[in-house]
Amino acid sequence: MRGNFGKIVVFGLIAAMSVPFLMRFSGCFKSQQNTTERVETTPAESIKVDIPDFSVDSAYTYTARQVAFGPRVPNTTAHKACRAWLVKKLKSFGAEVEEQVLSEKHHSGKILNGANIIARFNPGNPRRVMLAAHWDTREAADKDENPAKRKTPADGADDGASGVGILLEIARTFKQKPGNLGLDIVLFDLEDNGKDGDGSGDTESTWCLGSQYWAKNKGNYQARFGILLDMVGAKNATFPKEGYSMHYAPEITGKIWSVAQRLGHSRFFVNETGGAITDDHAYVNQVGIPMVDIINLGPGPAGTFGFYHHTHDDNMNVIDRETMHAVLETVLTVVFSESAAIL
Ligand SMILES: [Zn+2]
C-alpha cells in the first residue's frame, strides 16, 4: 500500500455508512494469558465479552510458515504453494472456502495471476462481519538502503504475513467456539505490486488489484463492518486511526480503539489520527461496507510506515508477540461483542 499522507482522497462514490451501536462498552475480558477476569467498574452497567482462548504463538507460527515459503510474489512457485496451504488450513478450521481467481494487469503491462481467498464461517447467518488482510508480497524491496538489494523481494513478514497469521488464528478459534454471527475472512491477493508515484499521475489504481476485483464482483454481499489488518506484527508498532477509516467508518473505528484502550493496549492503538492510506479497505468502503484499517504508521497526518517497509528488514526479526497479542485480543473482542449483539 502507499500513503496519501496529509490528505484524504475523496472517492467518486461517497458511501460514509453509519453503524448504529451504543458506546456503552465496559466489562470484563478474558484472555488466554490471564484466566482471571478483568473487571472495569466505572460505568454502572457491566457487559461481559466472552472471547475464545487464543494463542499468540499460533499466530506467530502461521506468520513464520508463510515466510518459509519464500516471498509470495505473484506468478512464482512460492505464491502458488502458499495459496494452496492457506486454502487447506482454512478448510481444516471448518470454513467454506472460495478461491476467487483473477488475472490483472501490472503497471509494467505483464499479467499477474492470483486469487483472493474467501473463508466463510456460519454461511447461513445474515449478520456478517468481514476481516481481511493481503497475502501477497511486493516483487522488490525497492526502499532498501542498499541499492544492490532493491530488485529482489523481501520476506514480507509484517507486510502481508502478520495480518494473515492473526486471521488464521481467529479462524482456528472460531472452529473451537463459533460466534453467533457470520464471519468472512478475505485474504486479498495482488495488493502490494503497485507503482510508487510522485503524486502527479494516477498510480493509486495500480495497488490493491485484488480488492478492486473483489469490490467489482461482490454482488449483494453485505457486512455490518469490516476490519483490515496490514503490518500488525512489528515490535513497538503504533496504530493511529487511519484517514480513510475515519472518513468512511468513524463509529466502528472509535469502537475498536475504545476496546483496545480498555484492554490496556493504548501503547499500540494510539489515540491519534493518522494519514490516509491507499489500502484494500478503501475499495471495500467504496462499495458500502464500512471497513477500518489497522496499520502500523507513525502518529499524525505525516506519520510514515515502519523503518522496514519495502526493505529486506521486513523479516521475522521485526515480528513481536506483544504486538500480535494486542491486535488479536482487540479484534476478537470486537467480533465477539458483535456476536453477543452488544454493538
Ligand atoms: Zn507493502
Boltz pocket constraint, residues with backbone or C-beta under 6 A from the ligand:
constraints:
  - pocket:
      binder: B
      contacts: [[A, 1], [A, 138], [A, 159], [A, 192], [A, 310]]
      max_distance: 6.0
